[in-house]
């Protein structure tokens, strides 16, 4: 365990604008900078970077080192983080924060058995996700095998612009929100196939809107194809997306439409009916 007295040495600094959202909320008396800092520290830890130093946290979050240190100390005292004396890591108790969402969200509860059903029928990985800020966040997943270089689980985040579920969700945004997204988000090329021009992406999203589904061919990772459909409420609003992913060597794009799309469409319709019963929407 790190020396907690050493971690706590720095005096409190005034609120600054390095915390995501702080600049916009600086004039809001209800905005808690300390809470925003703590959440940014939690989000700094990833599958690829599960162990981080104070300097790492400060660099990733943009926080002063002293502020990062205090956040880590607080998380340690509450049992959400641990340390080997040099680096820090999240502890299992942090899962309770995600479970609070999953256990209180009927959407995840409704989609989970449907995801399992579709995955079993096609013998491929099936997932559901929602749009959160500029990413898609997985809320349900059934994986038959690992098909990506990184593991995907509930809570995993991927860029929206080059994923099938992300494009379904972006296509459902009102025009001003979509334009703001395209102006804000850098379209990084994950592979040579990734659409990186805003105009081209907008045309593709129009196509997704017209067809009612999105098929992404190796734009996020070479060798990976996925097809997704929207999950709608009774009023037609899109609240989530569901997809099937497969290795490109096993299935062509036309085969995905023929073999997988009907399963997704049926599951999405069933989800819509269940959502109406659960939420009356």
C-alpha positions as CSV (number, residue, x, y, z in Angstrom):
1,X,0.0,0.0,0.0
2,X,1.3,3.4,-0.9
3,X,2.2,5.8,1.9
4,X,-1.1,7.6,2.4
5,X,0.5,10.4,4.3
6,X,2.8,11.1,1.4
7,X,-0.1,11.0,-1.0
8,X,-2.1,13.5,1.1
9,X,0.7,16.1,1.5
10,X,-0.3,18.5,-1.2
11,X,-2.7,21.3,-0.2
12,X,-6.0,21.7,-2.0
13,X,-5.8,23.8,-5.1
14,X,-8.5,26.0,-6.5
15,X,-10.9,24.5,-9.1
16,X,-9.3,24.6,-12.5
17,X,-10.6,24.0,-16.1
18,X,-8.5,20.9,-16.8
19,X,-11.3,18.6,-15.9
20,X,-13.5,17.6,-18.9
21,X,-16.6,19.8,-18.8
22,X,-15.1,22.1,-16.2
23,X,-14.8,25.0,-18.6
24,X,-18.5,24.8,-19.5
25,X,-19.6,24.4,-15.9
26,X,-17.2,26.8,-14.2
27,X,-20.0,29.4,-13.7
28,X,-22.5,26.7,-12.4
29,X,-22.6,26.8,-8.6
30,X,-24.0,23.2,-8.7
31,X,-21.0,21.8,-10.5
32,X,-18.6,19.8,-8.2
33,X,-15.1,20.0,-9.6
34,X,-13.8,17.5,-7.1
35,X,-16.4,14.9,-8.2
36,X,-15.5,15.5,-11.8
37,X,-11.9,15.0,-11.1
38,X,-12.5,11.8,-9.3
39,X,-14.5,10.4,-12.2
40,X,-11.8,11.4,-14.7
41,X,-9.2,9.5,-12.6
42,X,-11.4,6.4,-12.6
43,X,-11.8,6.6,-16.4
44,X,-8.1,6.9,-16.9
45,X,-7.7,3.2,-16.2
46,X,-8.3,0.9,-19.2
47,X,-7.7,-2.7,-20.2
48,X,-4.5,-1.7,-21.8
49,X,-3.4,0.5,-18.9
50,X,-4.7,-1.2,-15.7
51,X,-1.7,0.1,-13.6
52,X,-0.9,3.8,-13.6
53,X,1.5,6.1,-11.7
54,X,0.4,9.5,-10.4
55,X,2.3,11.0,-13.3
56,X,0.4,8.8,-15.8
57,X,-2.9,9.9,-14.3
58,X,-2.0,13.5,-14.4
59,X,-1.0,13.3,-18.0
60,X,-4.1,11.4,-19.1
61,X,-6.6,13.5,-17.2
62,X,-4.9,16.9,-17.5
63,X,-5.1,17.3,-13.7
64,X,-2.3,18.7,-11.5
65,X,-0.3,15.9,-9.9
66,X,-1.4,16.9,-6.4
67,X,-5.0,16.7,-7.5
68,X,-4.5,13.3,-9.1
69,X,-2.8,12.2,-5.9
70,X,-5.7,13.3,-3.7
71,X,-8.3,11.6,-5.9
72,X,-6.3,8.3,-5.8
73,X,-6.0,8.6,-2.0
74,X,-9.7,9.0,-1.7
75,X,-10.4,6.1,-4.0
76,X,-8.0,4.0,-1.9
77,X,-9.6,4.9,1.4
78,X,-13.0,4.0,0.0
79,X,-11.8,0.7,-1.3
80,X,-12.2,1.5,-5.1
81,X,-8.4,1.6,-5.8
82,X,-5.3,-0.1,-4.6
83,X,-1.5,0.4,-5.0
84,X,1.7,-1.6,-4.9
85,X,3.6,1.5,-3.6
86,X,4.4,2.9,-7.0
87,X,1.5,2.3,-9.4
88,X,-2.3,2.3,-8.8
89,X,-5.0,0.0,-10.0
90,X,-8.8,-0.3,-9.6
91,X,-10.2,-2.8,-7.2
92,X,-13.2,-5.1,-7.7
93,X,-15.4,-2.7,-5.6
94,X,-15.4,-0.4,-8.6
95,X,-17.7,-2.8,-10.3
96,X,-20.5,-1.8,-8.0
97,X,-20.7,1.5,-9.8
98,X,-21.4,-0.1,-13.1
99,X,-23.7,-2.6,-11.6
100,X,-25.8,0.2,-10.2
101,X,-26.5,1.3,-13.8
102,X,-27.1,-2.2,-15.1
103,X,-29.4,-3.3,-12.3
104,X,-31.5,-0.1,-12.6
105,X,-31.6,0.0,-16.4
106,X,-34.4,-2.1,-17.9
107,X,-32.8,-1.7,-21.3
108,X,-29.8,-3.8,-20.4
109,X,-32.0,-6.3,-18.6
110,X,-34.2,-6.7,-21.6
111,X,-31.5,-6.9,-24.2
112,X,-29.2,-9.4,-22.4
113,X,-31.3,-12.6,-23.1
114,X,-32.0,-11.4,-26.7
115,X,-28.3,-11.0,-27.3
116,X,-27.7,-14.5,-26.0
117,X,-30.5,-15.9,-28.2
118,X,-29.1,-14.2,-31.4
119,X,-25.5,-15.3,-30.6
120,X,-26.6,-18.8,-30.1
121,X,-28.6,-18.9,-33.4
122,X,-25.8,-17.6,-35.6
123,X,-22.8,-18.8,-33.6
124,X,-21.2,-15.4,-33.7
125,X,-20.6,-12.6,-31.2
126,X,-23.6,-10.4,-30.5
127,X,-23.7,-7.1,-28.6
128,X,-25.8,-4.1,-27.7
129,X,-24.6,-0.6,-27.0
130,X,-25.7,3.0,-26.4
131,X,-24.2,6.3,-27.4
132,X,-22.3,8.0,-24.6
133,X,-20.6,11.3,-25.6
134,X,-18.6,10.4,-28.7
135,X,-18.3,6.6,-28.1
136,X,-20.5,3.6,-28.1
137,X,-20.6,1.8,-24.7
138,X,-21.4,-1.9,-24.5
139,X,-24.3,-2.7,-22.2
140,X,-24.8,-6.4,-23.2
141,X,-22.6,-8.9,-24.9
142,X,-22.5,-12.6,-25.8
143,X,-19.2,-13.7,-27.3
144,X,-18.7,-17.1,-28.9
145,X,-15.0,-16.4,-29.5
146,X,-12.5,-13.5,-29.3
147,X,-12.5,-11.8,-32.7
148,X,-10.7,-8.5,-31.9
149,X,-7.2,-7.8,-30.8
150,X,-8.7,-6.2,-27.6
151,X,-11.3,-7.9,-25.4
152,X,-14.8,-6.5,-25.4
153,X,-17.0,-6.6,-22.3
154,X,-19.9,-4.8,-20.8
155,X,-18.6,-1.2,-20.2
156,X,-16.2,-1.3,-23.1
157,X,-16.0,1.8,-25.3
158,X,-15.3,2.1,-29.0
159,X,-15.4,5.1,-31.4
160,X,-18.8,5.6,-32.8
161,X,-17.8,6.7,-36.4
162,X,-16.2,3.5,-37.5
163,X,-18.4,0.9,-35.8
164,X,-21.7,-0.6,-37.0
165,X,-23.5,0.2,-33.8
166,X,-22.0,3.6,-33.6
167,X,-23.2,4.5,-37.1
168,X,-26.7,3.3,-36.4
169,X,-26.8,5.5,-33.3
170,X,-25.2,8.5,-35.1
171,X,-27.6,8.2,-38.0
172,X,-30.5,8.7,-35.5
173,X,-29.2,11.9,-34.2
174,X,-30.9,15.2,-35.0
175,X,-29.1,17.1,-37.8
176,X,-27.6,19.8,-35.5
177,X,-26.2,17.2,-33.1
178,X,-24.7,15.1,-35.9
179,X,-23.1,18.2,-37.4
180,X,-21.6,19.1,-34.0
181,X,-20.3,15.6,-33.6
182,X,-18.6,15.7,-37.1
183,X,-17.1,19.1,-36.3
184,X,-15.8,17.9,-32.9
185,X,-14.5,14.4,-33.4
186,X,-11.2,13.7,-35.3
187,X,-11.9,10.8,-37.7
188,X,-8.8,8.8,-37.0
189,X,-7.9,6.0,-39.5
190,X,-7.9,2.7,-37.6
191,X,-7.3,0.8,-40.9
192,X,-6.9,1.9,-44.5
193,X,-10.6,1.2,-44.9
194,X,-11.7,3.7,-42.3
195,X,-13.8,6.6,-43.5
196,X,-12.0,9.7,-42.4
197,X,-13.7,12.4,-44.3
198,X,-16.7,14.1,-42.6
199,X,-18.7,14.5,-45.9
200,X,-18.2,10.8,-46.8
201,X,-19.2,9.7,-43.3
202,X,-22.3,11.8,-43.4
203,X,-23.3,10.2,-46.8
204,X,-22.7,6.8,-45.2
205,X,-24.9,7.7,-42.3
206,X,-27.7,8.8,-44.7
207,X,-27.4,5.4,-46.3
208,X,-27.6,3.7,-42.9
209,X,-30.7,5.7,-42.2
210,X,-32.3,4.7,-45.5
211,X,-31.5,1.0,-45.2
212,X,-32.3,0.6,-41.5
213,X,-29.0,-1.1,-40.7
214,X,-25.2,-0.5,-40.8
215,X,-22.6,-2.9,-42.2
216,X,-19.0,-2.0,-41.4
217,X,-16.3,-3.9,-43.3
218,X,-12.9,-3.8,-41.5
219,X,-12.9,-0.1,-40.7
220,X,-12.1,-0.6,-37.0
221,X,-9.8,-3.6,-37.3
222,X,-8.7,-5.6,-40.3
223,X,-10.4,-9.0,-40.5
224,X,-13.5,-7.8,-38.6
225,X,-16.9,-7.2,-40.1
226,X,-20.1,-6.2,-38.2
227,X,-23.7,-5.5,-39.0
228,X,-26.0,-3.6,-36.7
229,X,-29.7,-2.5,-36.4
230,X,-31.3,0.2,-34.1
231,X,-33.4,-0.6,-31.0
232,X,-36.4,1.6,-31.2
233,X,-39.2,2.7,-28.8
234,X,-42.8,2.5,-29.8
235,X,-42.5,6.2,-30.9
236,X,-39.6,5.3,-33.2
237,X,-36.9,6.8,-31.1
238,X,-33.5,5.0,-31.2
239,X,-32.3,4.1,-27.7
240,X,-29.6,1.5,-28.5
241,X,-28.1,-0.6,-31.2
242,X,-27.5,-4.4,-31.6
243,X,-24.9,-6.0,-33.7
244,X,-23.3,-9.2,-34.9
245,X,-19.6,-9.3,-35.4
246,X,-17.6,-11.9,-37.4
247,X,-14.2,-12.6,-38.9
248,X,-14.0,-11.5,-42.5
249,X,-12.4,-14.7,-43.5
250,X,-15.5,-16.7,-42.5
251,X,-18.3,-14.5,-43.9
252,X,-18.7,-12.0,-46.7
253,X,-20.7,-8.8,-46.5
254,X,-23.6,-10.1,-48.6
255,X,-23.7,-13.2,-46.5
256,X,-24.0,-11.1,-43.4
257,X,-27.0,-9.4,-44.8
258,X,-28.6,-12.7,-45.7
259,X,-27.7,-14.8,-42.7
260,X,-27.5,-12.3,-39.8
261,X,-29.7,-9.3,-40.6
262,X,-33.0,-11.2,-40.2
263,X,-32.0,-12.4,-36.7
264,X,-31.1,-8.9,-35.6
265,X,-34.3,-7.4,-37.1
266,X,-36.4,-9.9,-35.2
267,X,-34.6,-9.4,-31.9
268,X,-34.9,-5.6,-32.3
269,X,-38.6,-5.8,-32.8
270,X,-38.9,-8.1,-29.8
271,X,-36.9,-5.6,-27.8
272,X,-39.2,-2.8,-28.9
273,X,-42.3,-4.7,-27.6
274,X,-40.6,-5.5,-24.3
275,X,-39.5,-1.9,-23.8
276,X,-43.1,-0.8,-24.3
277,X,-44.2,-3.2,-21.6
278,X,-41.4,-2.2,-19.2
279,X,-41.4,1.5,-19.8
280,X,-44.5,2.4,-21.7
281,X,-42.4,4.1,-24.4
